Amino acid sequence: MAIEIPRELLPVDGRFGCGPSKVRPAQVEALASVGTSLLGTSHRQAPVKNLVGSVRERLATLFRLPDGYEILLGNGGSTAFWDAAAFGLIERRSQNLVFGEFGGKFAKAAGAPWLEAPDVRKAEPGSLTDAEVVDGIDVYAWPHNETSTGVAAPVRRVVADGALTVIDATSAAGGIDFDVTQADVYYFAPQKNFGSDGGLWLAAVSPSAIERIERIAASDRYIPEFLSLKNVVDNSRLDQTLNTPALSTLHLLDSQLEWMLDSGGLSWASARTAESSGLLYDWALASEVATPFVADAAHRSPVVATIDFDESVDAAAIAKTLRANGIVDTEPYRKLGRNQLRIATFVSIEPDDVRQLIRSIEHVLAHQG
């Protein structure tokens, strides 16, 4: 017989997914209000260009960009950026830290035939590895947060002559505070903390990164137009993209940025995700059947909590029961293959809903056969 969770234990909003994440109703309402004046209009005219300009300005404020840093945006998601980086950012060879699925994908892109084989430093899932200065490396790259495992890494510049520090921030951006001057490229797609959709990538970039992009573009290296970072630089400065941007994505992002800045900016957002994830980690540590997957507390993500369960508990059955009761997307990363729940604690997710989620999990545990 299916377990029915009492209504008083359920979250107000049951979306806890780590892929496309919770979009706040206020964002949807704001998008609907411009449906006939913005959607379906030219991306070379003022309404869309003003929207792009607003996104760039608000991101610069949120990240506390110093003079010389710029916000870039390009068509496609993080996957497109990895290929663009192989064409237009890595000069000869990269060092890639891999402690989950997505760091590994960038490492694969960095193995392009016109580059030297990347120096790949792998860690077991749930743990972290560190960058090491190596002669001939001109890009050091790793994720700020590994969505597949729930491991967070510090954003700390690798001090090596002429090298760039490049950070994949897709699931961290807007949810974990950091010092942007410690990175040369801090790039992300906006469908996590920013509560938006896919179709775009954005990045905060340093003057050194701009110089590298322009130098490679001026060389004889073949670079496809769609993957040209020089095109991205030139178009971003005009508040536009090479091809028509995803307008709904931009508008949802802009609404979220307005909300975050009005609420207190990146320090507020970081404290909010830390509160939500801390509830889950504290619960797991106190539980007799659960434990945080990431053993080192310093490496536990504040935006993606991975919780392992004892073999006496079927985590997949818990996730299935939660889904039947309207609490969705708590399943583990499909390629990790662990008996665990993976729970997003992005900025849009209310800490009180996380408290209710824990009560719902406890109810399911108490009533499993």
N, C-alpha and C positions, 0 to 999 in steps of 0.2 A: 504493500500500500504506500502511495506517495506521501511524503512528509509535507504537511502544510505549515508554513511558518506563520505564527500569529501576526496580524497586521501591526500590532504595537511594537514588534521587533524589527520591522522592515525599514530600510532607509527610505527617505523621501524620494531620492533618485537612485536607481539601482545600477547605474552605469559605472563600471570600474575597469574598463578595458585599457590595455596598454598600447593597442594599435591606434586606430582612430579613436579619439577619446571623447569624453563628455563635452558637449557643446551646451553652454548655458542658454536657457530659454530667452533671456534678454538679447543675446546675440542674434538668435533666429528672428525675433521681433524687429530688431533694428534692420536686419537684412530685408525683411518683408516690406519695411517702410520705404525702401529705395528700389523696390523691384521694378517699377516702371520708369524710373528716372536714371538708373545706373546700369542695370543688367541689359545686355543687348545693345550697348552704345559703344562708340569707337574708343579704342584704348589709346588713341593719339590725341584725344580731345580733353579739355580741362577737367570734367568730372572724374574720369579715371586717373588722369595724371595727378590730380589733387589727392586722390585716395592713396596712390602709391607714395606721394610725398609725405602724407600724414603717417603712413606706416613707417617709412624711413626715419622720420623725425621722432616718432614715439619710441621706436626701437633704440635710437641713439640716446634718448633720455633714459630709458629703462636700463640700458647697459652702461650708462655713464661714460660714453665714448669720449676719449681725449681728442685734442686737435690732431688732424691728419688721418684719423680712422674714418672709415666710410661704411655705410650700410649698402650692400649689394643685394639684388634679387634677380633670379633667373628662372626660366621655364623648366619644369620637371621637378622631381623631388631629390632626396639625398643620393639616390642611385645615379641620377644625371650628374650631380656634382662630383661623385667619385670618378666618373669617366672624364669630366671636364678637367679635374685636377691632374689626371694622368696626362692629358694633352697640354695643359697650360699652366700648371703650378709646380709640378715636380720637374726639376731640371735634369737630374741624372738618376738619383736613387733616394728612396724613402726608407724610414724605419717605421714599422707599423706595430703598435701594441694590440694584441688580440686577446681579449678575455670574454668573448662572446661572439654571437653571430655577426653583428654588424661591423665590428672592427675587422673581422675576417673578410667581409665583402669589400671593404676599401683596400685591404692588403691584396686581394685578388686583382682589383682594377689597377693597382700600382705595379702589377707584374706585366704591364704592357710591353710589347716586343721592342719598342724604341727606347725603353728605360733599362737600367741595370736591375737585376732581380732585387726586390725589396728585402730588407733585413727585418724579418718577422719575429717578434718576441711573443710567444704564446704563454698563457696561463691557463690552468684548469678552470672550468666554469665555476664561478663562485669565489674566485680569487683574483688577484691583480698582479700585473707585472709592471716594471718601471722602464723608462727610457734610459738609454746609455749613449753617451757621445761616441760616435764612430766616424773615422775619417771617410769623406766621400758622401756622407748623408746630407742632403739639403732640405729635406722635409721630415719632421718628426710628427707622427699622427696617432691619435687614439680617441676613443669616445669619452666624453665627459660622463656619460651614463650609459651603461650597456642594458638596453631594454630587455634582452633575452634572459639575463641572469640576475638583474637587480644589483649590479656592482657599480659604484660610482668612483671615479678617479679624480684626483686633483687637477686643476688647470694651472700648470706651472711651466713657465718657459724653459725650454732646453737651451742652455747657453752654449752655442756652438757657432763659430764664425760663419756668417752668411746663411745660416739655416733658418727655416721657418717652422714655427709650432702651429700645427693645424688640428683643430678640435672638432669632432663630430658631436654636435650638441642637440640633436633632434629631440631626444626625450628629456634633456636637461634644461634647455633654454627656457627662461622664464620661470623656472621652478627651483633652481639652485643658484644661490648667490656666488659670484666669482669676480675676479679682477680681470677685466678684458685686456689690460695691457700685458697680461701673461700669455696671450695668444696672438698670432698673426692672422689666423683665419678661424673664426668661430661660426660654424655653419649649421644650418638646421632646416628641416621641413616643419611647417607650423601646426601639425595635427595632434600635438600632445598637450603641453601646458597652455599653448595658445588657442586651444579649442577650435581649430579651424579644419579645413579640408586639405587634400593633397593638391599637387599640380604646380607647386612652386618650391624653390629653395631660397633661403636668405642667408646672409653672412655679414658679420662685423669683421672688417679687414684692416690691417695696418698699412702704413705707407710702404713698408718693406715688401709686403705681399703685392701691393699695387705695382711696385717697381718690377718685381719678379714676373708678374703677369704680362706687363707691357714688354719686357725684354724678350720673353719666350715668343710672344706674338710677333715680334719684329724679326725673329730668327727664321730659318728656312724649314722649321718643323711644320708638317702638315697638321692643321687643326680644323675639324669640321665646323661650319658656321654655328650650328646649334649648340656645340660644346665649347665655343670660344669664350673664355673668361674676359678677354679684352672687349668683346661685344657686350658682355654683362656690365663691365665697368662703364663703358660709353653710354649704354642705355639707361643704367641706373641713375647716372648723373642728370639724365633728362626726365627722370621719374616715369620710366616706361620699361618694357621688356621687349626682347627681339620679336617674339610672337605674341599673339593675344594672351594676356594673363588670365588666370582663373579668378574672375571678379568676385564670385561668392567667397572664395578662399581669402582674398584680400580684405573683403569687408568684415568677415567674421574675425579675422586677425586684428583689424583696426579696432573693432569693438572691444575685443579682449584686452588689447593694450590700453585703451582708455580706462577700462575698469581696473586693471592692475595698477596703473599710475595713480588713479584717484584713490585707490585703497592704501597706497604707501610704497609702491614700486617694488623693486626686486628684493629688498630686505624683508618686506611684508610677505611677498609670495614665498620666499624661502622658509620663513618661519611657519607659514601655513602648511606647506608640504612636510616639513619636519614634524609638526604636530601630528598630522594624519599618519605618517609612516611610523612614528614613534609609538602610537597606540597599537599598531599591529605587531611591531617587534616586541614591545613589552608584554603583550598578550601571549605571543608565542613562547617567550622566555619563561613565562609563568605556567604555561600549559604542560600537562603530562604527556601529550601526544603530538605536540608541534614544536618546531624550532626554526629560527631564521636560517635560510639556506646559506647566506653569506656569513661565514664564521667570524671574521674580523669586523667588529662593530664600526670601525672607522671607514670601512669600505661599503657599508650597507647604504643602498640608495634611498634618498628621501622621497623619490617620486615613483619608484617601482619596487614594491615589497614582495619578495619571494619567500614563501613559508613552506617548509618541508613538513611532512606528516609521518608519524610512525607507521610501520608496515601493517599494524592492526587497523589502520584507518584507510579507506579508499578515497583519496582526494578527488578523483574524477567523479565519484558518486556525489561528493559534497557539491562540486561545481554544477553537476547536472541538477541537483535538487535546488540549489540557489537559482539557477536559470529558470526552473519551472515556477519559481516564486517571484520572478521579475528582477532578480539580481544577476546581471549578465557579465560575461567576459572575464571570469576569474580563473579560467583554465590556465595551466602552465604553458610556456613557450613550446610549440609543437615539436621542435627538434631537440629539446633538452631531455625530454623523456623521464622526468622525475615525478615522484608522488608528492605533488605540491600544488599550491594555489599561487597565482601571480596576480597581484592587486595593484592597480594604479592609484596613486595618491597625488595626482596632478592638481594644479592650483584650483581648477574649477570644482573639484570634488570637496564637498563640505566635510570638515572633521566630524561633525555630528553624524553624518551618514556613515562614516567609517566606524564610529562607535556602534551604530545600529547593525552594520555588517558583522561586526564581531559577535554581537548578541545573536544574530541569525545563524552564524556558524556554530556557536555553542549549542543552539537549539537543535540543529541538525545532528551534531555529534551526540547529543543526549538521546536522540530518538532513532539513530541508525540501528539496524538489526544486528 
